[in-house]
Amino acid sequence: MSHQRIAPNVSETPNTLAEALAALRTELELPAGYPLDALRDAEAAVSGHALPTQDQTDIPFITIDPPSSTDLDQALFIERSGDGYRVLYAISDVPSFVTPGGALDAETRHRGQTYYAPDGRIPLHPEIISERAASLLAGQTCGAFVWDFELDADAEFSTVSVRRARVRSRAKLDYKGVQAEIDSGTAGQVLQLLKEVGLKRVELERRRGGASLNMPEQEIVQLPDGEGYRIVAAPPLPVEDWNAQISLMTGMAAAQLMLDGKVGILRTMPAPDERSLLHFKRQTGALGKPWTGGISYGEYLRTLDGSDPRQLAILHSAGMLFRGAGYTPFDGEVPDSVMQSAIGAPYAHATAPLRRLIDRFVLVICEALSNGTEIPAWARNALPSLPQIMAWSDQLANRMERLALDTVEAALLVNHIGEEFDAVVISGSKPAKNNGNGNNGNGNGNGNGNGNGVPRGPFGIVQIAEPAVTARCDGEMESGTKVRVKLLEADIATRQITFELLA
């Protein structure tokens, strides 16, 4: 099966594109270089760092990440245990590098998370920590929070504990290579068991009524010579889902530990309301693959094939069912709403402390609860402030990713104005209302005016395959249909792309 569509390289106007991406950083007020006092904190933490006393370096952990990743949060080991499994999941011990109340602590709270801009990553922690001392690099002895799961034959965990230990990963693997080994039958036992456990965890998710929106992902990739970018659009590999199931299991275990201890912070999301569900049912019927409600919407979504135009349109429409996610702190009393509806269980972020601020606090709380020790005051006291920090950083990261993609998409098409393309209608025509800002909203349908207060008539959102671009298209059209379109506008500076529907 095909996993990758590579758009033409953008190298004709590197200076214009580079300037547009640099301007995006300024426009969004993204963090720049790390403050000197925070860097000094980081250097002092690394030079004076002490590893945990418990030694688990004999366990042959592995990591599975994108090939270019060097900020490695998680390492995995799985073995059979009776008729079930034992899973050991090592998570980078970032808290041991951050002094509470120090300059580094303050800067990480200001950033909230790592931002992945196409012209360079903006890390949550300085590289001396995130890509060296705290990263679970192959061959390096590191401190980690090691989650120890006993799973039954169905891969449901029966016992779980977490404690600090020193670990050493044996190999840095990537998703494509692991998938190839599993498919060819040459994978080692840990990878074979990852598939076995992963598939069983997927089945447990289905039984819980969990849901995953498996949209083809678009990633901006910089060319090796640094002179341009390309957009890679690919459906996720099966191994990515199996690996994600281990992380989800850990987040569920973290949530349960904190709920039992009546202190912590959950990642929550309400179930879709009846209005959204009814609208989605209508959309699926109109697109020829009706969901009647006889099965859960999560189970229905698993039947969809993103390579089919109408089913791809349904996947886009399903985004309305995944709204309202937030963070819920508690201390002394369990909140009324604890569910993450897409997972179908209480859940907490606990597996990416190098890249996400909140995980640092969840990890130390869970480790203390698991071992019956006192929760550090700095972690407990921070709980009320974390939702606002994370909400702000999530909004900033999402806006940056969308605008960066708009910018690169415009650059991919800037030399093709007037050309025709085959496209799929993601959402059909709707009457346009001017928002007065002149932004046509590449791919998201926002901004329906032409900038001078004049409505522009019916339009829809279309996706072309080569290059992999989603953008506005003027004209009346039906969701899920294949159409022929003509490119009218592609402007790098304004990030505007407009197509016209051809008869």
Helices and strands as residue ranges (DSSP letters): E 5-6, H 14-27, H 36-47, E 61-64, E 74-81, E 84-92, G 94-97, H 103-111, E 115-117, E 120-122, H 127-128, I 129-133, E 141-151, E 157-173, H 175-184, H 189-208, E 217-222, E 229-234, H 238-261, E 263-268, H 274-286, H 297-301, H 309-317, G 318-321, E 326-331, E 339-340, E 345-346, H 357-371, H 377-382, G 383-385, H 386-413, E 420-430, E 459-464, E 469-474, E 482-491, E 496-501
